[in-house]
Amino acid sequence: MNLKNKTAIVTGVSRGIGRSIVDVLLQKGAKVTGWGRKDPKIENKNFLFVKMDIRFPEQVKKGLAKTSKFFGGTFDILINNSGLGYFGKIDEMSDTQWYEMFDTNVHGIFYCCRNIVPLMKKNNKGHIVNISSIAGKIGMEEGAGYCGTKFAVRGISEALFKELRKYGIKVTCIFPGSVNTSFFDNIQSVTANELMLTPQEVAKCVLDVLEADKNSHVTEVELRPFNVKGKM
């Protein structure tokens, strides 16, 4: 896909991977709407920030209305990036943390797709990219909730690509390994470090998928840091 003047929605744009995805899309000439809880303060005529929490379907619906008013009702790209994680023993996990993960990581994708897919179907084109995690393929100790949400993202993505390709809509699921972001701030067992992937590297992977040839459908990408032991 040539990204010049294409319209994109990216969720979770406040920082980290989402912010980096916005940056690369704008560099390619796309028109981008960022959905999130905090304004990333991006000064660009082709960028619109819409404050929202995708856990709430009414906010997604209102946010899409604002986005459509600004950029029109045609959307070429949806990047479902919003996500969070809490880790701990299953018998010590609070209801609040468990539900917040599923409401954000899983239900948020449902609300976004339910509203945007009909617009893509109408135009017989589009590309949805869901950001999962390596935790969507491998279970992790004390990560039952987070892994559960990311495994769900994989299942949703695989079902959607089969459901939507007859409408000209591609669906890709990306599984990054550890990324050096604030995600690890509340995880005592892991400290973010320079050997992890950078948000920019994940954004570049998203860009490569979007720019693939029309007949190329990249359904899954597993992206891991290579230099894990400090050696090349």
ZAFIBA-618031 format. One record per atom (N, C-alpha, C, CB): x, y, z; residue in one letter. Coordinates in pm, whole numbers, padded with zeros to 5 digits, always signed. Glycine has a CB too. Layout:
N
XYZA
...
This chain:
232
+00084-00119+00000M
+00000+00000+00000M
+00088+00125+00000M
-00095+00000+00122M
+00058+00215-00090N
+00122+00346-00087N
+00051+00429+00020N
+00117+00417-00228N
+00123+00474+00121L
+00060+00537+00236L
+00030+00686+00218L
+00147+00518+00356L
+00074+00743+00109K
+00050+00885+00084K
-00100+00914+00083K
+00113+00928-00049K
-00144+01003+00173N
-00284+01046+00184N
-00380+00938+00231N
-00330+01099+00053N
-00327+00823+00272K
-00414+00721+00330K
-00456+00765+00470K
-00343+00582+00334K
-00574+00725+00513T
-00625+00764+00644T
-00609+00647+00741T
-00774+00808+00635T
-00556+00679+00858A
-00527+00574+00957A
-00576+00615+01094A
-00377+00544+00960A
-00621+00516+01170I
-00653+00532+01311I
-00557+00445+01390I
-00803+00494+01341I
-00493+00504+01490V
-00401+00431+01576V
-00446+00448+01720V
-00253+00480+01558V
-00463+00340+01792T
-00504+00350+01933T
-00380+00342+02023T
-00605+00237+01970T
-00393+00401+02142G
-00284+00398+02237G
-00164+00479+02191G
-00242+00256+02263G
-00187+00606+02155V
-00082+00687+02092V
-00005+00776+02190V
-00143+00774+01986V
-00035+00768+02316S
+00024+00860+02412S
+00176+00850+02418S
-00033+00836+02549S
+00228+00729+02399R
+00373+00707+02409R
+00407+00570+02353R
+00421+00720+02556R
+00534+00535+02359G
+00577+00401+02323G
+00550+00363+02178G
+00512+00303+02411G
+00504+00240+02159I
+00483+00185+02025I
+00382+00267+01946I
+00437+00040+02034I
+00271+00303+02009G
+00168+00379+01939G
+00218+00511+01887G
+00051+00402+02030G
+00291+00582+01971R
+00347+00710+01930R
+00444+00691+01812R
+00420+00779+02048R
+00526+00589+01817S
+00622+00564+01710S
+00552+00526+01579S
+00719+00453+01751S
+00442+00451+01588I
+00365+00417+01468I
+00309+00543+01404I
+00251+00319+01502I
+00256+00633+01485V
+00206+00760+01432V
+00316+00834+01359V
+00148+00847+01545V
+00433+00840+01418D
+00546+00913+01359D
+00580+00860+01220D
+00668+00905+01449D
+00590+00727+01205V
+00630+00672+01075V
+00520+00688+00972V
+00667+00525+01089V
+00394+00681+01014L
+00285+00701+00919L
+00281+00845+00868L
+00151+00665+00985L
+00302+00939+00959L
+00305+01079+00918L
+00423+01106+00824L
+00313+01171+01041L
+00535+01043+00850Q
+00652+01060+00764Q
+00625+01010+00623Q
+00772+00988+00822Q
+00536+00913+00611K
+00501+00857+00481K
+00388+00934+00412K
+00462+00713+00497K
+00339+01038+00478G
+00235+01121+00418G
+00093+01078+00446G
+00254+01124+00274G
+00075+00987+00542A
-00061+00944+00578A
-00129+01049+00665A
-00057+00809+00651A
-00261+01043+00670K
-00340+01127+00758K
-00382+01040+00877K
-00466+01188+00684K
-00342+01080+00995V
-00352+00991+01110V
-00437+01051+01221V
-00213+00959+01164V
-00526+00970+01275T
-00599+01005+01396T
-00548+00917+01509T
-00753+00988+01378T
-00509+00978+01618G
-00462+00905+01734G
-00568+00901+01842G
-00334+00967+01788G
-00601+00782+01887W
-00697+00765+01996W
-00621+00725+02121W
-00806+00659+01960W
-00648+00794+02231G
-00579+00759+02355G
-00628+00841+02471G
-00430+00778+02339G
-00574+00813+02588R
-00616+00882+02710R
-00534+01007+02737R
-00607+00790+02827R
-00413+01016+02676K
-00328+01134+02696K
-00281+01186+02561K
-00206+01100+02786K
-00284+01316+02546D
-00244+01380+02421D
-00093+01368+02400D
-00287+01529+02420D
-00048+01312+02289P
+00096+01300+02264P
+00161+01431+02217P
+00120+01193+02160P
+00080+01535+02199K
+00133+01668+02162K
+00209+01664+02030K
+00225+01722+02273K
+00146+01611+01928I
+00206+01606+01795I
+00155+01722+01712I
+00176+01470+01725I
+00246+01804+01665E
+00209+01920+01583E
+00227+01885+01436E
+00294+02045+01621E
+00118+01849+01372N
+00122+01813+01230N
-00018+01830+01174N
+00174+01665+01209N
-00029+01896+01060K
-00161+01924+01002K
-00236+01797+00965K
-00147+02011+00880K
-00163+01687+00950N
-00225+01560+00913N
-00251+01470+01034N
-00137+01488+00813N
-00243+01528+01153F
-00267+01449+01274F
-00379+01509+01357F
-00139+01438+01358F
-00468+01424+01403L
-00575+01463+01494L
-00573+01371+01615L
-00714+01459+01425L
-00573+01429+01734F
-00582+01348+01855F
-00725+01353+01907F
-00484+01399+01964F
-00777+01236+01940V
-00911+01224+02000V
-00895+01155+02135V
-01010+01144+01906V
-00929+01225+02239K
-00916+01170+02374K
-01027+01069+02398K
-00920+01283+02482K
-00989+00948+02437M
-01089+00845+02466M
-01025+00728+02539M
-01158+00797+02336M
-01111+00646+02595D
-01070+00521+02657D
-01145+00411+02583D
-01100+00519+02814D
-01073+00327+02510I
-01140+00228+02424I
-01211+00118+02503I
-01039+00165+02330I
-01199+00119+02634R
-01273+00022+02714R
-01423+00049+02710R
-01225+00023+02859R
-01461+00169+02667F
-01601+00209+02673F
-01655+00230+02532F
-01617+00339+02756F
-01751+00145+02489P
-01799+00149+02350P
-01858+00283+02308P
-01901+00043+02330P
-01921+00353+02402E
-01979+00483+02365E
-01871+00585+02333E
-02066+00535+02478E
-01755+00574+02400Q
-01646+00665+02369Q
-01586+00635+02231Q
-01537+00655+02477Q
-01577+00508+02196V
-01527+00470+02063V
-01621+00524+01955V
-01513+00317+02051V
-01748+00509+01976K
-01845+00556+01877K
-01838+00707+01860K
-01987+00515+01918K
-01830+00781+01969K
-01820+00927+01962K
-01686+00969+01901K
-01837+00989+02102K
-01580+00895+01935G
-01448+00927+01880G
-01444+00908+01729G
-01342+00841+01945G
-01510+00805+01681L
-01514+00782+01537L
-01591+00893+01466L
-01577+00645+01506L
-01696+00943+01531A
-01772+01054+01473A
-01685+01178+01458A
-01896+01085+01559A
-01604+01207+01561K
-01513+01322+01554K
-01408+01302+01446K
-01444+01345+01691K
-01358+01180+01437T
-01256+01148+01338T
-01313+01163+01197T
-01203+01006+01359T
-01434+01112+01175S
-01497+01120+01044S
-01522+01264+01002S
-01628+01043+01043S
-01557+01346+01098K
-01583+01487+01069K
-01456+01557+01023K
-01641+01557+01192K
-01344+01517+01077F
-01216+01583+01046F
-01155+01531+00917F
-01117+01563+01161F
-01156+01397+00898F
-01088+01337+00784F
-01183+01275+00681F
-00995+01232+00833F
-01313+01276+00708G
-01405+01208+00620G
-01432+01068+00671G
-01350+01204+00477G
-01523+00998+00604G
-01568+00868+00654G
-01497+00749+00594G
-01712+00854+00630G
-01385+00771+00524T
-01310+00661+00463T
-01184+00634+00544T
-01275+00693+00317T
-01167+00510+00586F
-01049+00475+00664F
-00979+00356+00601F
-01088+00443+00810F
-00851+00374+00575D
-00771+00271+00509D
-00701+00179+00607D
-00670+00334+00419D
-00669+00231+00726I
-00585+00157+00820I
-00639+00172+00962I
-00438+00208+00812I
-00641+00061+01035L
-00671+00062+01179L
-00560-00014+01249L
-00811-00002+01209L
-00491+00053+01340I
-00387-00011+01420I
-00438-00023+01563I
-00252+00070+01416I
-00472-00144+01603N
-00518-00169+01740N
-00395-00195+01828N
-00618-00291+01746N
-00345-00087+01887N
-00222-00094+01965N
-00244-00084+02116N
-00129+00016+01921N
-00353-00023+02160S
-00375-00002+02303S
-00363-00133+02380S
-00513+00061+02327S
-00292-00128+02490G
-00278-00248+02572G
-00206-00219+02702G
-00205-00355+02495G
-00229-00304+02800L
-00162-00292+02929L
-00153-00429+02992L
-00235-00192+03022L
-00068-00440+03093G
-00052-00569+03157G
-00025-00559+03306G
+00057-00645+03091G
-00084-00649+03380Y
-00055-00666+03521Y
-00011-00810+03542Y
-00180-00631+03610Y
+00090-00830+03625F
+00142-00964+03648F
+00135-00997+03797F
+00288-00975+03598F
+00108-01121+03824G
+00100-01168+03962G
+00034-01304+03968G
+00023-01068+04048G
+00037-01364+04083K
-00022-01496+04101K
-00173-01489+04080K
+00010-01552+04241K
-00229-01594+04019I
-00370-01594+03983I
-00459-01574+04105I
-00405-01724+03912I
-00418-01628+04220D
-00501-01618+04339D
-00482-01486+04413D
-00471-01733+04432D
-00392-01402+04360E
-00370-01271+04420E
-00410-01156+04327E
-00224-01256+04459E
-00450-01190+04205M
-00489-01088+04108M
-00624-01028+04146M
-00493-01147+03966M
-00633-00896+04144S
-00758-00831+04178S
-00855-00833+04061S
-00733-00686+04223S
-00984-00827+04093D
-01085-00818+03988D
-01059-00696+03900D
-01226-00811+04049D
-01023-00584+03961T
-01004-00459+03887T
-00896-00473+03781T
-00969-00345+03983T
-00782-00531+03819Q
-00673-00546+03724Q
-00708-00645+03613Q
-00546-00590+03795Q
-00771-00755+03650W
-00809-00857+03552W
-00904-00797+03448W
-00876-00977+03622W
-01008-00730+03495Y
-01106-00674+03402Y
-01048-00561+03318Y
-01228-00624+03478Y
-00959-00482+03377E
-00900-00372+03300E
-00817-00425+03184E
-00812-00284+03391E
-00744-00534+03205M
-00667-00593+03096M
-00759-00643+02985M
-00581-00708+03149M
-00862-00717+03021F
-00950-00772+02917F
-01032-00662+02850F
-01044-00877+02978F
-01076-00563+02928D
-01153-00454+02869D
-01070-00373+02769D
-01206-00362+02978D
-00942-00355+02799T
-00854-00277+02710T
-00801-00361+02595T
-00738-00218+02789T
-00738-00473+02628N
-00665-00552+02530N
-00753-00632+02436N
-00572-00645+02599N
-00872-00669+02482V
-00960-00755+02401V
-01087-00682+02359V
-00995-00881+02480V
-01163-00635+02458H
-01290-00570+02425H
-01269-00442+02345H
-01368-00540+02552H
-01158-00373+02371G
-01130-00251+02295G
-01114-00279+02147G
-01005-00184+02348G
-01047-00390+02112I
-01034-00428+01972I
-01171-00456+01911I
-00943-00553+01957I
-01255-00524+01986F
-01391-00552+01938F
-01467-00423+01909F
-01467-00635+02041F
-01463-00327+02002Y
-01537-00203+01982Y
-01485-00126+01861Y
-01528-00116+02107Y
-01352-00122+01845C
-01294-00048+01732C
-01329-00115+01600C
-01140-00038+01747C
-01313-00247+01593C
-01343-00318+01469C
-01491-00311+01435C
-01298-00463+01479C
-01575-00324+01534R
-01720-00321+01509R
-01763-00191+01444R
-01797-00343+01638R
-01697-00082+01479N
-01733+00048+01424N
-01664+00079+01291N
-01698+00155+01523N
-01542+00028+01272I
-01464+00068+01155I
-01474-00031+01040I
-01319+00085+01194I
-01490-00159+01070V
-01501-00260+00963V
-01612-00229+00864V
-01524-00396+01024V
-01732-00187+00906P
-01836-00156+00806P
-01793-00049+00706P
-01962-00111+00877P
-01713+00049+00752L
-01666+00154+00662L
-01564+00098+00563L
-01604+00270+00743L
-01478+00007+00609M
-01383-00057+00519M
-01454-00148+00419M
-01281-00138+00599M
-01556-00220+00465K
-01633-00307+00375K
-01698-00225+00264K
-01740-00385+00453K
-01748-00110+00300K
-01815-00024+00203K
-01722+00016+00089K
-01869+00101+00271K
-01593+00031+00123N
-01495+00073+00024N
-01412-00043-00033N
-01402+00176+00085N
-01445-00164+00012N
-01376-00284-00036N
-01225-00276-00024N
-01413-00309-00180N
-01179-00220+00086K
-01035-00213+00109K
-01009-00175+00254K
-00968-00111+00012K
-00887-00202+00297G
-00847-00165+00432G
-00743-00261+00487G
-00968-00161+00525G
-00679-00220+00594H
-00580-00306+00660H
-00590-00283+00810H
-00435-00276+00608H
-00614-00390+00882I
-00620-00386+01029I
-00496-00455+01083I
-00751-00455+01082I
-00424-00386+01171V
-00306-00445+01235V
-00331-00450+01386V
-00176-00363+01203V
-00329-00570+01441N
-00347-00588+01585N
-00213-00618+01650N
-00448-00702+01613N
-00178-00538+01750I
-00053-00559+01821I
-00078-00653+01939I
+00008-00423+01869I
-00029-00773+01927S
-00038-00870+02036S
+00092-00864+02115S
-00064-01015+01981S
+00152-00977+02140S
+00276-00985+02218S
+00328-01127+02205S
+00254-00946+02369S
+00455-01147+02232I
+00506-01284+02238I
+00430-01361+02345I
+00659-01285+02267I
+00372-01288+02441A
+00287-01350+02544A
+00155-01398+02486A
+00262-01251+02657A
+00130-01370+02359G
+00013-01423+02290G
+00042-01557+02225G
-00036-01326+02186G
+00165-01605+02240K
+00204-01736+02187K
+00262-01827+02294K
+00305-01719+02076K
+00316-01768+02400I
+00384-01843+02504I
+00330-01803+02641I
+00538-01821+02497I
+00282-01897+02716G
+00236-01866+02851G
+00352-01831+02941G
+00158-01984+02908G
+00329-01734+03030M
+00435-01688+03120M
+00390-01699+03265M
+00475-01543+03088M
+00481-01741+03350E
+00450-01754+03492E
+00402-01620+03547E
+00573-01803+03570E
+00295-01622+03623E
+00233-01505+03683E
+00179-01408+03577E
+00333-01433+03774E
+00156-01461+03456G
+00101-01376+03350G
-00027-01431+03292G
+00202-01359+03240G
-00105-01504+03372A
-00225-01570+03319A
-00322-01470+03256A
-00295-01646+03431A
-00343-01358+03324G
-00436-01259+03271G
-00385-01194+03145G
-00463-01153+03374G
-00260-01145+03149Y
-00204-01077+03032Y
-00192-01172+02914Y
-00067-01018+03066Y
-00139-01293+02938C
-00127-01391+02830C
-00265-01426+02775C
-00056-01517+02881C
-00362-01439+02864G
-00498-01469+02819G
-00549-01365+02721G
-00591-01479+02938G
-00523-01238+02750T
-00571-01132+02659T
-00498-01137+02527T
-00554-00994+02722T
-00368-01162+02530K
-00289-01159+02407K
-00310-01284+02322K
-00142-01144+02439K
-00338-01398+02386F
-00381-01516+02310F
-00514-01486+02241F
-00393-01641+02402F
-00601-01413+02308A
-00730-01376+02250A
-00711-01288+02127A
-00817-01304+02353A
-00615-01196+02134V
-00588-01109+02019V
-00546-01192+01898V
-00479-01005+02053V
-00467-01295+01923R
-00426-01382+01812R
-00547-01453+01750R
-00324-01487+01860R
-00634-01507+01834G
-00752-01576+01783G
-00845-01484+01707G
-00827-01641+01897G
-00866-01365+01760I
-00950-01266+01693I
-00891-01232+01557I
-00965-01138+01779I
-00760-01212+01553S
-00694-01172+01429S
-00704-01280+01322S
-00548-01140+01456S
-00680-01405+01362E
-00686-01514+01264E
-00827-01531+01209E
-00637-01644+01327E
-00925-01521+01296A
-01063-01532+01250A
-01100-01416+01157A
-01160-01537+01369A
-01055-01296+01194L
-01089-01178+01114L
-01026-01181+00975L
-01047-01053+01186L
-00901-01229+00965F
-00839-01228+00833F
-00915-01321+00737F
-00691-01269+00841F
-00967-01431+00790K
-01046-01522+00707K
-01184-01464+00675K
-01061-01658+00777K
-01237-01388+00769E
-01370-01329+00752E
-01370-01210+00656E
-01424-01285+00886E
-01260-01133+00657L
-01262-01003+00589L
-01189-00998+00456L
-01205-00902+00677L
-01108-01098+00423R
-01030-01085+00299R
-01119-01084+00174R
-00930-01198+00289R
-01237-01143+00182K
-01328-01139+00067K
-01383-00998+00043K
-01443-01238+00086K
-01363-00910+00142Y
-01404-00770+00127Y
-01285-00680+00092Y
-01471-00720+00255Y
-01171-00739+00062G
-01052-00661+00029G
-00981-00603+00150G
-01090-00550-00062G
-01008-00658+00268I
-00950-00608+00393I
-00847-00707+00445I
-01060-00582+00500I
-00724-00659+00467K
-00619-00741+00524K
-00620-00730+00677K
-00481-00699+00468K
-00581-00837+00743V
-00567-00835+00889V
-00433-00898+00925V
-00685-00912+00959V
-00355-00827+01004T
-00223-00875+01046T
-00212-00869+01197T
-00110-00791+00980T
-00154-00972+01256C
-00127-00973+01400C
+00024-00974+01420C
-00194-01096+01470C
+00075-00879+01500I
+00217-00869+01526I
+00246-00906+01671I
+00268-00726+01495I
+00349-00989+01689F
+00385-01040+01821F
+00524-00990+01859F
+00379-01196+01823F
+00535-00873+01917P
+00668-00825+01959P
+00715-00897+02085P
+00665-00673+01983P
+00847-00918+02092G
+00906-00961+02217G
+00917-00841+02310G
+01044-01028+02194G
+01007-00844+02404S
+01021-00735+02500S
+01058-00604+02430S
+01128-00770+02606S
+00985-00499+02462V
+01009-00367+02402V
+01043-00269+02514V
+00883-00318+02321V
+01143-00187+02491N
+01192-00092+02592N
+01095+00026+02604N
+01334-00042+02556N
+00990+00006+02683T
+00890+00110+02705T
+00854+00113+02854T
+00763+00086+02618T
+00762+00199+02888S
+00715+00210+03026S
+00627+00093+03069S
+00639+00340+03045S
+00601-00001+02977F
+00520-00119+03009F
+00573-00190+03133F
+00517-00215+02890F
+00706-00190+03150F
+00768-00267+03258F
+00778-00189+03389F
+00905-00312+03215F
+00728-00068+03391D
+00741+00014+03512D
+00678-00051+03635D
+00677+00150+03489D
+00569-00123+03614N
+00498-00184+03726N
+00521-00334+03738N
+00351-00157+03714N
+00625-00384+03669I
+00658-00527+03674I
+00792-00542+03745I
+00662-00590+03531I
+00790-00587+03867Q
+00910-00591+03950Q
+01015-00688+03899Q
+00874-00626+04090Q
+00973-00795+03832S
+01066-00899+03791S
+01145-00865+03664S
+00991-01026+03769S
+01106-00759+03593V
+01172-00724+03468V
+01201-00574+03466V
+01085-00765+03345V
+01319-00538+03420T
+01356-00398+03405T
+01383-00370+03257T
+01481-00363+03492T
+01319-00269+03204A
+01340-00232+03064A
+01487-00198+03043A
+01250-00112+03023A
+01543-00240+02929N
+01685-00216+02905N
+01713-00202+02756N
+01769-00330+02963N
+01836-00163+02724E
+01873-00130+02586E
+01884-00252+02496E
+02003-00056+02585E
+01879-00373+02550L
+01885-00493+02467L
+01747-00531+02413L
+01943-00608+02547L
+01645-00470+02465M
+01509-00496+02417M
+01486-00427+02283M
+01406-00448+02521M
+01379-00464+02216L
+01337-00392+02096L
+01305-00248+02131L
+01215-00461+02030L
+01318-00159+02036T
+01274-00022+02056T
+01135-00005+01996T
+01374+00079+01991T
+01057+00092+02043P
+00927+00119+01981P
+00941+00149+01833P
+00858+00235+02051P
+01051+00213+01795Q
+01073+00248+01654Q
+01089+00122+01568Q
+01196+00338+01641Q
+01151+00018+01625E
+01168-00107+01550E
+01035-00176+01528E
+01264-00201+01624E
+00948-00170+01627V
+00815-00229+01610V
+00736-00147+01508V
+00740-00233+01747V
+00747-00016+01514A
+00678+00070+01418A
+00725+00043+01276A
+00700+00218+01453A
+00856+00019+01259K
+00910-00013+01126K
+00852-00144+01076K
+01063-00022+01131K
+00831-00240+01164C
+00770-00367+01127C
+00627-00345+01078C
+00772-00466+01245C
+00553-00262+01150V
+00416-00228+01108V
+00418-00163+00970V
+00349-00133+01211V
+00511-00074+00949L
+00523-00004+00821L
+00551-00104+00708L
+00635+00101+00828L
+00641-00197+00731D
+00673-00297+00629D
+00550-00379+00591D
+00784-00390+00678D
+00471-00414+00690V
+00349-00492+00665V
+00250-00411+00581V
+00283-00536+00798V
+00232-00285+00618L
+00136-00201+00547L
+00178-00174+00403L
+00118-00069+00620L
+00308-00165+00380E
+00359-00133+00247E
+00381-00256+00158E
+00488-00058+00259E
+00341-00372+00205A
+00355-00494+00125A
+00271-00483-00002A
+00312-00619+00207A
+00308-00560-00104D
+00234-00559-00230D
+00088-00596-00208D
+00299-00655-00330D
+00005-00551-00299K
-00140-00570-00286K
-00179-00715-00268K
-00209-00514-00408K
-00112-00806-00338N
-00148-00948-00330N
-00077-01021-00218N
-00118-01015-00461N
+00006-00951-00142S
+00077-01012-00029S
-00002-00987+00100S
+00222-00957-00017S
-00040-01095+00166H
-00117-01082+00289H
-00034-01140+00403H
-00255-01154+00278H
+00033-01054+00477V
+00113-01097+00591V
+00018-01109+00710V
+00231-00996+00622V
-00012-01230+00750T
-00113-01250+00855T
-00054-01246+00996T
-00183-01382+00834T
+00073-01289+01012E
+00137-01287+01143E
+00285-01251+01130E
+00121-01424+01213E
+00335-01176+01227V
+00478-01146+01235V
+00522-01160+01380V
+00508-01002+01180V
+00624-01242+01404E
+00684-01254+01537E
+00815-01177+01534E
+00706-01404+01578E
+00825-01076+01616L
+00942-00987+01616L
+01011-00994+01752L
+00902-00841+01583L
+01138-01037+01754R
+01211-01052+01879R
+01341-00972+01876R
+01241-01200+01906R
+01390-00931+01992P
+01523-00870+01996P
+01629-00974+01962P
+01552-00807+02135P
+01727-00936+01882F
+01830-01030+01839F
+01947-01034+01935F
+01880-00994+01701F
+01987-00917+01984N
+02109-00905+02064N
+02077-00924+02214N
+02176-00768+02040N
+02020-01039+02248V
+01967-01057+02383V
+02075-01075+02489V
+01876-01176+02386V
+02197-01113+02450K
+02302-01135+02549K
+02413-01031+02539K
+02361-01273+02532K
+02384-00923+02468G
+02484-00818+02458G
+02595-00852+02362G
+02541-00790+02592G
+02574-00950+02274K
+02675-00990+02177K
+02615-00987+02037K
+02730-01130+02211K
+02697-00953+01941M
+02651-00953+01802M
+02707-01076+01731M
+02695-00823+01730M
